[in-house]
Amino acid sequence: MKNCIECPWVVRNKNNDTIINHSKKWGKKHNCHMKIKGTNKKLWCNDTEFQCVGNKNYFVSSKTLFNLE
């Protein structure tokens, strides 16, 4: 699965860096802000159907890197 064109894990800016740093600091998964329509994106709701691909790849690689299960 590919990242969306505005994925915070690919496109770097101050707002995206804030999302990434929060996710890394607290170990939180987040939803893709492009897949959910409307003004209430529910970014931090852990919904596997809408999980951000970049965020998912980060957690998969960190589990492999640190041998976490």
N, C-alpha and C positions, 0 to 999 in steps of 0.2 A: 504494500500500500504506500502511496506517495504522500508527502506533505502537501498541504494546501498552499496556495501562492502567497498567503499572508501569515504563514506559520511563525510564531514567535521564536521557535527553535532554529529557523532559517533566516528570517528577516530580522536584522538587529536594529533596534532603536530603544530609546529610554523606557517606553511603556512595555515593550516586549521583554527587555532585560529584567524589569520588575516582576513580570509573570514568571520568568525562568528562575530567578533567584528565590522567589517565594516557594516555588515548587520544589527546588533543590533543598532549601533550608528546612522545610517542614515535611519533606517526603510526600507531597500531595500530588495526586493525579489531577489533571484538569481536562475539561471538554474542549473540543475545537470550537472556536468562536465563529467560524464560517458555516458550520453545519446546522446550527440552531438558529432559526429565524426569529425575528422580533427584537424588542429592546432588552428583555430580560434573558441574557445568554446563559445564566446559571453556570458560569465558567468553572466554579470549584465543586460542582456536584459530580460525584464519581459515577458516571454513566458509561459503561463499557462500549455501548453502541456509538457514542459521540466522542470518545476519548481522542484527544489530540495525538496524531501519529508521531510527531516529534517527541512529545512527552512519553508516549508508550515506548518508543525506541530507546529513550534515555533510561527508563527503568529496566528494560530488558538488558541493556548493555551494562548497567551498574550491577545488576544481579549476577551477570556472568563475570564481571570484573572482580567483584568481591566474594564470589561463591555463595551468594545468599539464596535461600529457598523460600 
